[in-house]
């Protein structure tokens, strides 16, 4: 994200490029070698700052990544000499000094070590012993290279608050000895699910919000997709990793059509389809196919498949609702949730007629978790209206209207209520 | 003879006030030595800050991990374990094995080693002898 706009002068451009392409790789390895997240991050920061001056004086090096690696390692050695509170300091210093003497460069390091280091960094940033907002912030900072200010703006949080959150997370990693490693096989599925959740949360934060700095928010979507792509490269044998990337791409393809000229949310069936990004849709479908070929179904693949069916059909009428209802059924068996059951009821209602949909939806009206859930009552109203029960539909619309805090949503529900009469 | 556990509660304060507090260390060292001499001291540990804590509960066979210390509810302190683990993952794994995690909460707090304790005190500007490590564990 930083350096999104390429600076005009070649040195700044080279530094920006190195930052974008090399920073996470250098940082991931240096954290392992220095044994301290904060120290490694500071050292990498120092190295990039030094690069601006030194490259301007001596010219851009042939291998900027190698230059940054060496500079960051030396800064880490300097910082370790001064900082006595780092655990196993003497061993770390000896190891870094040895590496420095060997002139070992990343190009000479085993490719799998670089892959492993980045996975270590991902799993550490997304560790379950860190609170969710800290996982999100740390992931964006360490892997995405976002500044604290950028993350704060994206999440509508004051910069000092976000700064404290990140510092605290790094301190906890050090003090509680959160390990810097890829989880063992028996923990991996659970922990990977946690990582995917963080990435999807970053995506949704950018995608779902309609307020705040729109530009920064859209870049959250891009960043989440970049992280999804990275994870696909690092763990290509996991179907859900591909499933998540597919899901994000299929949503993102419709980003421009989701909001109208006045910034209001536009529902799927009212969207201007000419605004959809067909390349992205093709990319998303290709990722979904790749996921499905691995024959390990999961919740992201199912959601991506549902989204794919919705956007491949020319309109709501010709959408394959029976298939969508089946996919929601599978999703509910994997991850039981009243919201998924509601979506299944709506799909059944659209596919097999309102009576069948109502039969599934009505038991949900007694569900405590959904009591104040506006979409339940809006869907109930829609199905009742299709079944010809205008009075029942009106009551359900009124209930939905009472539950919405959003002016655009309210206007739409009132329009539908009015058209009943 | 009966064993008693003395639980120390204090407000967490900023670094400057904490540095001031570290000045009691010489008194603490004398106290520990005298308790030991009287055969009363079984063990003493200093814990890291509450923000380094992780709480774990096991519900429906699923471990729920929460960042942060145990939040005050109806549950009260019922016992303790001190485990020597490679890292937090191992500590959490072992904590989840406690059957009490199924109805209670297990807070996992890193312990400050005696060496680190001496280091912390010295960084606060308080002079303590090298053999203080023997009285801080």
Interface residues (C-beta under 8 A of the other chain):
Chain A: X84 X85 X128 X129 X130 X131 X134 X168 X171 X172 X175 X176 X177 X178 X179 X183 X187
Chain B: X48 X49 X51 X52 X53 X54 X65 X66 X67 X68 X86 X87 X88 X89 X92 X108 X110 X119 X123
